[in-house]
Amino acid sequence: MRIRTIGLLAASLAGLAIATPATAETTPSRKTLEQVVTELSAKGYAIREIEMDDGHFEATVIDPKNIVSEAKIDGYTGEILRLERKH
């Protein structure tokens, strides 16, 4: 019985070792500047300036209603995290 338990434990650990590299491949990659610009343009924003800062994109954008705002954009998803109107 004890040998069987050790064999099951070893098989379980071997399965985890095999599964680990597969999850490493699914790590999301960071968006490129061009991808973020394309996505913002598709949402109707005109981009005045954009830069990468601390893993996020920061951009000055103009929305379809001609309102100028500062946007903080997630570097992995491209989602607008904060949109703050400039005065």
C-alpha positions in Angstrom: 0.0 0.0 0.0 2.8 2.4 0.9 4.6 1.8 -2.5 1.4 2.5 -4.3 1.0 5.8 -2.5 4.5 6.9 -3.3 3.9 6.0 -6.9 0.8 8.1 -7.1 2.6 11.0 -5.4 5.4 10.7 -7.9 3.0 10.6 -10.8 1.1 13.7 -9.5 4.4 15.6 -9.2 5.5 14.6 -12.6 2.1 15.8 -14.0 2.7 19.2 -12.4 6.1 19.5 -13.8 4.8 18.9 -17.3 1.9 21.3 -16.9 4.1 24.2 -15.6 5.7 25.1 -19.0 2.3 25.1 -20.7 1.1 27.9 -18.4 4.2 29.9 -19.0 3.4 30.1 -22.7 0.0 31.7 -21.9 1.5 34.7 -20.2 0.0 37.8 -21.9 2.4 39.9 -23.9 2.6 43.6 -23.6 0.8 45.6 -26.4 3.0 47.6 -28.8 2.6 51.3 -29.2 1.1 50.8 -32.7 -1.5 48.3 -31.3 -2.7 50.8 -28.7 -2.9 53.6 -31.2 -4.9 51.4 -33.6 -7.3 50.4 -30.8 -7.8 54.0 -29.5 -8.4 55.2 -33.1 -11.0 52.4 -33.6 -12.8 53.7 -30.5 -12.9 57.2 -32.0 -10.0 58.9 -30.3 -7.4 61.0 -32.0 -4.0 60.7 -30.3 -1.9 63.8 -29.8 0.9 62.2 -27.9 1.5 58.8 -26.3 4.3 57.2 -24.3 5.0 54.1 -22.2 5.5 54.8 -18.5 5.8 52.1 -15.7 4.1 49.4 -17.7 1.2 51.6 -18.8 0.7 53.9 -21.7 -0.1 57.5 -21.1 -1.7 59.5 -23.9 -3.2 62.8 -24.6 -6.4 62.0 -26.6 -9.2 63.9 -28.3 -12.6 62.1 -28.2 -15.3 62.3 -30.9 -16.9 65.3 -29.1 -13.6 67.2 -29.4 -12.8 66.9 -25.6 -9.0 66.7 -24.8 -8.2 64.2 -22.0 -5.2 62.4 -20.5 -5.6 58.7 -20.7 -3.9 55.9 -18.7 -4.0 52.7 -20.7 -3.2 49.2 -19.5 0.0 47.9 -21.2 -1.3 44.3 -21.6 -5.0 44.7 -22.3 -5.2 48.1 -24.0 -8.1 49.0 -21.7 -8.4 52.7 -20.7 -7.9 52.7 -16.9 -8.3 56.4 -16.3 -9.6 59.2 -18.6 -9.1 62.7 -17.1 -10.4 65.7 -18.9 -7.8 68.5 -19.5 -8.9 72.1 -18.9 
